[in-house]
Structure formats: C-alpha cells, structure tokens
Amino acid sequence: MMLTDYDARKCALNPSESFIVQAPAGSGKTGLLVYRMLSLLATVQQPQEVLAITFTRKATAEMRERLLELLSHAEQGLSSNNGYQQQGIELANAVIERDRRLGWQLLDSPHQLQILTIDSFCGRLAGSMPWLSRLGDRPRTTDKAESHYAAAVEQLLAELLDTESELAADLQEVLLQLDFNYNKARSLFAAMLQQRDQWLRHVVQNDLTALRGALEHAWQTVANEQVASLSKLLPADTLENLIGLARYAHDNAPSDKPEAAQELRDMLAPLVCFERSVRLLGVAEWQALAEMLLVNTGESFRKRVTVSNGFPPKTAEKEQMMAILREFEGDGDLLRELNGALHLPPLQFSDTDWAQLESLRKILRALAGLLQLRFRAVSECDHSEVTQRANLALQELNDPTDLALRLDNELKHILVDEFQDTSHGQIELLKRLTCGWTKEQGPARTLFLVGDPMQSIYRFREADVSLFLQVADNANTQVFDNIDVQPLLLSENFRSSHTLVDWFNTTFAPSFPAHNNVLSGAIRYASATSNKSEAIPAVTGLLANDRYSEAALVVDALQKFLRTVQDDKAQVAILVRGRNHLLQLLPALRAAGIAYTGVDIQPLANQQAVIDLLALVRAICREDDRVAWLGLLRGPWCGLTLNEIKQLAPRRRVSVWQQIKLADLAMLEAASAQRLKRFTDLMTRVLAQRQQVDLSGLTRWAWQQLGGPSTLFGASEQDVATVFDLLRDMQRGGDIASMKELDTALDGLFAQPGSAVGGQPRVVVSTMHKAKGLQYHTVILPGLSRKPPAKGKDILMWAEYPNQQGQSQLLMAPFQLAEQPRSHYNYLRQLDKTRAANENMRLMYVASTRAEQHLVLIGEATYDAKTGDLKGPAKNTLLATIWAATKTQFTADAQTGEQTKEAEAAPPQTLHRLPPGYQTEQPPNVRWRSEQQLTHGPNDAEREALEYQWSSDVAAVVGTVLHRWLQFNHAQILSINVDDVIMTLWRAELLAGGLAPQRLSVALLRLKKAVHSMQADPQAKFVFGKYPEQRNEYALAANEDGAIQPYYIDRTFVADDVRWIIDYKTTYTEQPDLKAFAQEQVQQRHRPQLENYGALMRELDDRPIKLAVYFPLLGQLVSWDYQE
C-alpha cells in the first residue's frame, strides 16, 4: 500500500529500518536527510558511527550548517511556531541530551560529524590503506586530468615504433579500423580513459574463455529481458491475431515481385513456423513481429499496409491489421520495446568481432596501466582513480581487509544523498562497506538512500539511474546483501505554486515513459501535490521566428519581471542547455541594459583582462611568440591601431619584439609613440630578469607596472587574481612546464559572476545542469528547439547495467567501419540514443521545476514549406519531449529580432587605451631598518634554521607545509578535523618536500600539534578571522639597487582601521615560559624583517600599521606598532 507523504516522511525517521526515498523536485530532500541524521545520532554511542555521503561540497556544507543550527537552537532551549521546524528542534533535543550524557561536545567539536563528499570519503579509504589500495601516499585529486590522459595515450601510441612490442599488432588492427587517423585515435582513447570506471574491472581478467562467456551471457540476458518486457505489454489474444496475420501475409506475398516476395517470406518465417504458446515467443519471433509492425528502422508504427506487405486491398485481414496498428499508435512503451527487439544482435560474437575485442582489451589494459604510472609520476590523479583505489582497499566482498573490518565495526548507519547519480564504482563501494552487516549483530545497521530518478541528468559523469531502480525494486532484486531496503515516495512540492505543480503533472505524466526500464534508463513520472493556494498564470509558451527574435522575447520577459515583481530578493533565471545558446542572448541583455550574474557561463580564458594577461605571460616566456606580442601591442598599455602595428612589425621572420625595439617611433603619432616607448623600456627590464625571478612574481610585477590593474573593473579583478593563483600553483622551480599546460588548466574555469555586466543580480544566467537544486521566482527556458551536437562513433561501445540479481553486467562491441544491421555495435549505439532521449526528458523536467511561480518556455517556430502550417520541433530537442502535451499552449511571435541582430553583429569597436602619460607608482626604494635584506618569500620556511629540540631538516619542510596550509586553508584551520585524509595529504607533501621517510612521524606530530594549538588558542581566532582587505601570501615588489624583487607577506588585513602585517614562524621549544621565549625570538631574529615589511607597506597604506609574529606551534602572538 502506498503511504501518504506525511506517513512516508514519518517512516523515514525510523532509525532501525533502511529506506530508499524518491524525493521529487521541491520535496525538501535536504531537510529530510538532516532530520534522519538527527534521529540516528540520538541512538549511537559515537557521532562517527553515522556517515552521510553527498556528491558536492555545497551539499555537504548546507547539510552540516542546517544540522548544527538545529543543535544550537536545541542547546539554547529555543522553540518555533512552525511545526516542521519544531520537529527538527525536538529531534535535535534528543541529540543534545545524548551529547551531554556521553560527553561528545558536538557544538564545540563539529568535526566529529561525518558529512563527506563521495570523493573525500573515497580518498580517506584509499589513504587509510595505501598498500592495499596501491595508491601510496595520497596524490592530489584533480577535475582536469585531460593532460594525463593525453600523456598516457601518447605513450601507448609510441608502442607502434617498437617492433618487439606485443601491442604493436593490436594497435595496427585498431588503427586500421580508424583509417590510421591518429588524431581520432588520440581523442577516442582519451575518452575511454575518462570512462574507465565502467569497463576497467571487466577487462582486467586473464581468462579469455570466461570473459567471452560473461559477455555473451550478458547479451543473452538482455535478449531474455527484452522478450519478457514485450510479453508483458501485449495480451495473448493480440499475439495470436498477429501470428495469424503474419501467416496470411506470408501466403499472400506479391507474386509479381519475386525478390520482394521472398524477402517478405523470409522475414515472417519465424512466426509462420512457430507452433508453441505465444508466451514462449523468442527473439526471432519478436524481431519478425517488429519488422511487420514498424517502419523507418523501428522509429514508428506503420501508418498503412499494402499488397507489398502481404495484405491485398479490401480484405478483412487488412482491416484487422489496420485496426491493430491504430490501437498501437501512441503506445510509446510498446514502440520502444519493439524497437529494442528489432535491433537485438546475435547472442554470440563472430570470430572476427571477438578478435577485434581481444585486441581492444589488451590495449585498454595497457592504457589503464600507463595512466596509473602517469598519476604516480606527477603525484596527481582523477576522481575515478580514487574510487577504484578505495574499492581495492576494501577488497572483495567475500574477503574483507582489516580496513573493511574496522569500518564494519565503526559504521552503524550510512546516508547517501542524490543516489540517482550513483555510478557502478560507487555502488560497488557501498556494497563492500555493508557486506558484513547482518541482523544478528545487535542494534540495527541502516542504509538511507535519497534521490529522484526523474532528476538523473549526469550520464556524462557515469551516473546510471538504473541503479536507483534496482535498489528500489527490493521485492525482486536485493542489491545489498542482508539489508532490506524499503522504498518510500514523497509527493509534496514545497517550492512551486499549485498552478505550476498541476502543470508539471499534466505535462510530464504523459510525456515520461509509462514504465520503468533498467536497461534503457526509462523512468515513470511520479505526480506531486502542492499546498500553496495561489492560482496565477504559471506557464507562458512562445515560439520565435529565429534566434534573434528569441533573444528579444527573453528581453521582453525579463523587463516584464523587473517591472512587475517588486520583491528585490526575487530572482529570474535564464536556463540554457549549452553555453553556446547564449551567443545571441547576452548581447541582447547588454543592449537592453539588463544587469545579470552568470553561473559558470563565460569561460575565464575568454575574458578580455585574462586574454591580456595571458599574452603577457606568453611574451615573457617566449620572445618569438608573434601572436602574444601583437596582443600586447593592442593591449590598453599600448593601444596601437592595426595600421601602426603593420608599420612597426611588417616582417614575419623576425620577432615582433626585435622589430619594435629597433623601430623608428617617429612614424607613429605622438601619443602612440609615448605609450610604446614606455612599454619597450618596461619589457626590457622584465626580460632582463627572466632568469632571476620566478615567472609568477615577474609577471605580477610586469602587470602592475604596465597598468593592468587600472584596466580592471568589477569581477574582472578576481578573474585576474585566479590566473595569478593558478600560475603560482603550477610553478616548478620558478617556471611552468609549458603554456599548453596552462591553457589546459584554464579550460573549465569560468569568469566570476557579474564580470561582464554589473548591477543587482536579480537576473541569473546559468546552464540547466548548474541550476539543479536551485529555485527562482521565474524561470525562462530559451533555445528549446535547438538540437544537441551530434555524437560521433566511439572506438568501443559498451553499456553496463545490473541484472535481475543486482549484479553488474557489461555489454561490449568493437568499432565497425561499415554499418551492419543487427550488430552488437549498432544495438549499443541505438541503446545509447534511447538513454540519451530519456535523459533529455529528465533534463526538461529539472529545468522546469526550478520555477516557484512562473515558467516561460521559448522555442523556434518552423513551418511546412508547402502548406505553411506550423511543424513540430525536431525529435531530439527539449521542446519535443513535451510538445504533444503542450503544443496548444504556445503562441507564435511576430517579432523579427532585428535590434538583437544589430546588437550582436555591430558591437562598438572601441580600442581601450591608458592615457599617454600614464605612470604607475614605482616600487619604493625602501630604506631597510637593518642591513639584512628581505628574504621572506614563498619558500621562506625552507630557509629557517630552527634548532630547538628537533632536527632543522624537519623544521624546514614542516614550515613549508604549514605555511602552504595556512595560505589556502586559513578560513577552515580552526574547525578542520585532522583525520586520516589530512594526515595522508601532509605525508605526501612532506615527502615531496624532501623529508626523509624516517622523520615522517615527528614531522606529522608537529603539524598536528600546530593545528590543535591554533584551535585551542583564542589569539588564532583573531589572526584567522574574516576582515576587509585580507590577503594571504600578499605579493609586493621592492626596488633594490635598480632590480625589482617580489616579496610575500604571510597575512595582512585591516581591523578597526589598522593595517595588520602578520608573519608565521614555526619555531618550537620545550621551554616552560612560551611567552617569554616567543618575545625573545622576535627581538633577536624576526623584528628587523617585520619592520622592513612595515616600511614596504607604508608606501602603499597611510593607516596605522601593526606588526606581528604568530607562532602556531607555541600558541603565541607577539605584536607591536610600526613606527616610521
């Protein structure tokens, strides 16, 4: 019996039962997770026995914040008039009571709460058992592993040159299939590495007979399930009629076309020869029925049958056949299943296909191994590697490691958020974590899985919605051994208005598939309810003439919103499928003067300030980079016209730099000549110091001296700061490996919100994927008629899915040069298209359900060339997913969009220049307070010779690591939990810094002591608080005997109109009087350096200056006033 929403939520808080909860859009999923966690915390002995896993840091932070807020309210004895909030406080009261009884002190030590991202948790597991996980000391984890994939592929292709390599012949065979297109091979192999989470564990086995058997068994399973699905869709009497009609058609094949007649008889032969019960129809019989009923390679039911199909005119059999076809029309589920049967391939591989698969298997195994070697070499890996290593650390389900046994003892309850986005590797991890759970172990151990399969839109991240379906179908499959996971369904939508929720139901219920399907990822729609009573016009459908008029419609909708919605906190969101859909839209917003903020919309590398900065970096790195130097001449510090540049640098074989150094400035206008003279003088000084100063520091100084900061406005300052941070982090030995590496690192980074247009952020521009989990008063969805980019052929097609027993199976097929009907490869391509179409529907649902009160749908009108009638959208567009249910709600627009076209086509051609006489403030010729020169920089800690009670080599490396952590984690240092993951990261950084392995234990102890000392030190709260104008590793420059030197201040900020300059020192001592020792150290060793910092800062800041040295290992802060 289906529970009501209220009963389902109440049931979900039962701490002794396991549940999988389907929580549709707006149903309060995060709140339910928090309440569930509170109910579990009230039952355990230690907070660490409850683990909550999320997929994003944002979700982790939100869940932690809500839970701690409720605990704080309970601690203060607060209550609420809101029934739902009061329920949360009451749950928190029980936790506070247990906290007091067991002495947890959760509010003082919130790090005891295990709320982690899946990546963080996997990293913790892999780092806990480095030998078993084969991860070693934990490397950095990156979202941008493309350069590593490319390096592994290049190493693989190098095998072709080795005539003795066993892989050479296999590579030749695969490249033959690709017409020896090496670039295509590179991209295809790199894509395979990115998705190795799905195929790697299947291809590593050495027993080829077993592997072939497993793959062919998977195909047999697909065929069996396809047949079973079809048998459920058609009643027996209909099947009997169809078989009879097939025999009739077989006997009435057209006699005047012998070849066509024989083709028809061959097609229908399986049905004609079938003598058993219709419930025993096999693959061949269903394929014959599919060909009989479908046209266009299975894309639609036949509209008519003729004598060519075996049905002469004016016969009862033809009328009977037409009646059946009319009955089937519109049955999407039957069409999909028949289409699937039609494309089913042979259940066994041909020897040719298997030989090709075996070649690919060997290549992929080698490729995965090369990638692992690459990861070890650079001490960096992707998230898939960490997940795989975490699984290795837990070992097999029937052979748990010590780590698995320890976790089995520690973990009592696991909660997983966004379960619909789980991958096969992650579900394997959960299975290994829970494999030892039994009901005989005493207090209940529970799984709590929450998600919404209707919002599964991350196939490109290896998410497989079929896993949710398998776990929810607990009656037929038990994915988790010994755990009875009960399904619950929420239905209340707290986000959207009653009118909108009704529209969602009437639109998506008939548009979504009627039945769930594990293989194709089909999800049935679950209706929602709303208790909001407002009845307002909730949905507007518009059809534009072209993309320019579409942009004009968006502008009109925005202006109406800004004019009529008076609530300043109410936002309107423009959500697009792809960023390229904004090409006409963003210029239209600028032309209309509409301020907006963008969420990961504009690539960072496309911002003008970043383009100018990258040109500077390239020019410093290479004098012969013609494009970079030409870009600098066009930059605001020179602002030369194209004609002037042509005059200055006409020769392509001579570097631009050499030509402008020798150029006759008299050929230029006076203002241009003045700018160029200043530019060449400055760049001469910069290039002269290229080998003496690190690239990051030199570029920062050059940027400041050129006047770069004066060209910035708004968020572009942060964009430039991001590039400088990236440049500094990528440096090795004061330089970067290559500009290509920098370009790769910039890919996927985006400009700060609002960097293009200022103003109040009431208008938000975002992609649909980025908007998931968010909500807005009004949502505008333009570009609904645009097709997604076509997907090319892959070198290998595969699909992973769980069978009826919850076991993961792999379907795999090698690349084909020529199209072959009913091949394994074509079946998987068709399956991939079906899965993409189903996800397309879910993406439309996600985008629509972001709206609270108003939804605006905008597509493009297309008309029949002959009749002039309005045509429906192309089938693979978002609008097509709901067109049948909504086409009467759309109004064709008469606007032409000419103004929008003009706004895009003719942007103002303005050349931005700094004034001809522009001068930046030169770095001061500082008169130092002592004879010692400034030596503090990024590696200052490495040069500190600390001889107090512990080895100076340990001190230097610990100082480096601690400085780095305080630089990047200063905001979290007071609340960070020094757990296994942190210790593993420290271990890797210490070893990378050159520390001898036998000194690790004392170094780790010092780092841990430093963090704990800071967390217990009230002065640390002042040092690491949030202040105006705060900077860490603040870069400044000083003029020392004509040479420009960059320097770095550990931390500076303004508090109570006083400029603070703080330096960290990692000195340690066992002396009892720490305060006296710290003051002595400052006077004897550190005060002159801080005084010099004060003198340098005085040139930039007129406010009173306070100098300080903070000793994290001693818990001491020594400060004094700077006196000129």
NORKA-V305115 format. One record per helix or strand. SS is the DSSP state (2 for helix, 1 for strand). FROM is the first residue (numbers start at 1). TO is the last residue. If there is no record, write none. Layout:
# NORKA-V305115
SS,FROM,TO ; SS,FROM,TO
This chain:
# NORKA-V305115
2,5,12 ; 1,18,23 ; 2,29,41 ; 2,47,49 ; 1,50,54 ; 2,57,75 ; 2,83,102 ; 2,110,112 ; 1,114,117 ; 2,118,128 ; 2,130,133 ; 1,140,141 ; 2,146,161 ; 2,167,177 ; 2,182,194 ; 2,196,203 ; 2,208,233 ; 2,236,251 ; 2,258,272 ; 2,278,280 ; 2,283,293 ; 1,294,295 ; 2,296,298 ; 1,300,301 ; 2,307,309 ; 2,316,328 ; 2,332,342 ; 2,351,378 ; 1,380,381 ; 2,383,394 ; 2,402,410 ; 1,413,416 ; 2,419,421 ; 2,424,434 ; 2,439,441 ; 1,446,451 ; 2,453,455 ; 2,459,461 ; 2,466,472 ; 1,485,490 ; 1,492,492 ; 2,498,511 ; 1,513,513 ; 1,517,517 ; 1,522,522 ; 1,524,524 ; 1,529,529 ; 1,539,544 ; 2,547,564 ; 1,572,576 ; 2,579,582 ; 2,585,591 ; 1,597,599 ; 1,603,603 ; 2,604,606 ; 2,608,621 ; 2,626,634 ; 2,642,648 ; 2,656,661 ; 2,665,667 ; 2,670,688 ; 2,695,706 ; 2,708,711 ; 2,716,730 ; 1,732,732 ; 1,735,735 ; 2,739,746 ; 1,750,750 ; 1,763,767 ; 2,768,771 ; 1,776,781 ; 1,796,802 ; 1,808,814 ; 2,824,848 ; 1,851,860 ; 1,862,863 ; 1,870,871 ; 2,878,889 ; 1,890,892 ; 2,898,905 ; 2,940,943 ; 2,952,969 ; 2,980,992 ; 2,997,1016 ; 2,1018,1023 ; 1,1028,1040 ; 1,1043,1055 ; 1,1058,1064 ; 2,1074,1098 ; 1,1105,1111 ; 1,1116,1121
